[in-house]
Amino acid sequence: MKNEEIVARLNDLHLQIFPLEDLAAHVQANKTQSVKDGDQDQAKQLWIYQTIIEIHQLYRNAFTLLKEKSYYKGWCQLERVEIAFHNLKRHFSFDKKKYFLWTIEKAVRNLQIIFPYKMFGSMEIVKKKVTCTVCNQQISIRNPCAHIVGEIYNGEMCGRYVIEADILAISLVENPGNKYSVMFLKDEKTGEQTDNYNYDILDYLFNELNITSPYEFWDLEVSQREIQLEDYGKIGRNDPCSCNSGTKFKNCCLRKVGDKYPHYEFILVNPSDKNLFINSLYKTIH
């Protein structure tokens, strides 16, 4: 496949009319030939095409996993998309129309916002043995190699393998470098990991708003609102609380009046079989 045909297909990725694996195979074949010919510029351009395809594949995977309620696996795919975008932006700029990348990046950011994961584990480590992904040389401050992290050599991005390391400490953080490290509880009896997070907002997006295509554009607005007494309707202080806690209203949700809560508005700009839709998730998260 000629490079011009590859570019044409990249422009049609959002139509989902051909297997991504087939396109990726053609790009890899062309890149291998460019490396053999010593054409580093062409090999780098084909790496860019590969990364664009990878972003689409990872995002599609994440979308499918979230619809299937495989939340953590979907989260990890979103993290991989974010990393791929970080690598791509060093070598390629795009606008709102280029290969649907802007739409994907915005969707990934919005999905990460509505996930319930807020605290993560973060390790402090000492790297004892590090090698270059290009030349496999063991490197250190006094013994570096000639390759620069993040640059493209023979159609591959240079990085570092950490072969040996000591863990000094683990901290709980809100903005980690590694978003895979979500904190989960373990069942005291079985020792198995349990997932006690509330995914109602994600379910609302996929089930109630019925987002059916990974390329359907939607947006998110988040604001802080205050719980009002009027939100509970006509309920007396001594009536059973409407949250079904089994206690009186005055001893339960009445105490929350005045508290702040995040207010989510989903905006579907080009909905399929739907009208423009804006909705608050107050009842879901309250």
C-alpha positions, 0 to 999 in steps of 0.5 A, spaced: 500 500 500 502 506 498 503 512 503 498 516 499 493 510 500 495 510 508 493 517 509 486 516 505 485 511 510 487 515 516 482 520 514 476 515 514 478 511 520 472 514 524 467 511 519 470 504 521 469 501 514 476 497 514 480 493 520 485 497 523 489 491 524 490 490 516 492 498 515 497 497 521 500 491 517 501 495 511 504 501 515 509 496 518 511 493 512 512 500 509 516 502 515 520 496 515 522 497 508 524 505 509 528 503 515 532 498 510 532 503 505 535 508 510 530 513 509 529 515 517 524 521 515 520 516 512 520 511 517 519 517 522 512 519 518 510 512 518 511 511 526 506 517 526 501 513 522 502 507 526 501 511 533 495 514 530 492 508 528 494 505 535 490 511 538 484 509 535 484 502 536 486 503 544 480 508 544 475 503 541 477 498 546 476 503 551 469 504 549 467 497 548 470 495 555 466 501 558 459 499 555 461 492 557 462 495 564 469 493 565 471 499 568 478 498 570 480 495 564 477 501 560 480 506 565 487 502 563 486 503 556 484 510 556 491 511 560 494 508 554 491 513 549 493 519 553 500 516 553 500 515 546 497 522 545 503 525 549 508 521 545 505 523 538 505 530 540 512 531 540 512 529 533 505 531 530 500 537 530 493 536 529 487 540 529 479 539 530 479 535 523 485 531 523 484 524 523 478 525 529 484 526 534 481 532 537 475 528 538 478 522 541 482 526 546 477 530 548 472 524 549 478 521 553 479 527 558 471 527 559 471 520 561 477 520 566 473 526 569 467 522 570 470 516 573 470 515 580 477 514 581 480 520 585 486 517 589 492 513 586 498 509 589 505 513 587 511 509 588 518 512 590 523 508 587 531 508 585 533 505 579 539 501 579 539 498 572 537 502 566 537 500 558 536 504 552 530 501 548 534 502 541 541 500 543 540 496 549 546 499 552 546 499 560 546 507 561 547 511 567 549 519 569 556 517 567 555 512 562 549 515 557 548 513 550 547 517 544 540 516 543 535 521 546 528 519 550 522 521 545 526 521 539 525 516 533 530 512 531 529 507 525 521 508 526 521 507 533 521 512 539 527 511 544 525 510 551 528 507 557 527 500 560 528 499 568 531 492 569 532 493 576 529 498 582 528 499 589 522 501 592 523 506 597 516 508 599 508 508 596 504 514 597 497 516 596 496 522 591 491 525 586 495 526 580 499 521 579 504 520 573 501 512 573 494 512 573 494 505 572 495 504 580 488 505 582 486 503 589 482 497 591 480 494 597 480 487 599 475 482 601 477 480 609 475 473 608 477 471 601 483 476 600 480 477 593 480 484 590 473 488 591 471 494 587 466 498 591 466 504 586 460 508 584 460 508 576 453 511 576 455 517 572 459 512 566 453 508 566 448 514 565 452 516 559 452 509 556 445 507 558 441 513 558 444 517 553 445 511 549 452 513 546 453 508 541 459 510 537 466 511 539 466 517 534 459 520 536 461 527 539 459 529 546 461 534 551 461 535 558 461 541 563 462 540 570 460 545 576 459 546 583 452 547 586 449 547 593 444 542 596 437 546 597 432 544 602 427 545 596 431 539 592 427 534 597 420 536 595 415 536 600 418 532 606 417 533 614 423 533 618 420 527 622 418 523 615 423 517 613 428 520 609 427 519 601 434 516 600 431 510 604 436 510 609 431 508 614 432 514 619 428 520 619 430 526 614 432 531 620 437 525 622 439 524 615 439 528 608 437 534 612 444 535 614 447 535 607 443 542 606 448 547 604 453 542 602 457 543 595 456 537 590 459 536 583 454 538 577 455 534 571 451 536 564 452 532 558 451 535 551 450 531 545 452 536 539 451 531 534 446 526 537 444 519 533 437 519 533 436 524 539 435 531 540 440 536 543 440 533 550 443 536 557 442 533 563 444 534 571 446 528 575 444 531 581 440 525 583 445 520 581 451 522 585 447 525 591 
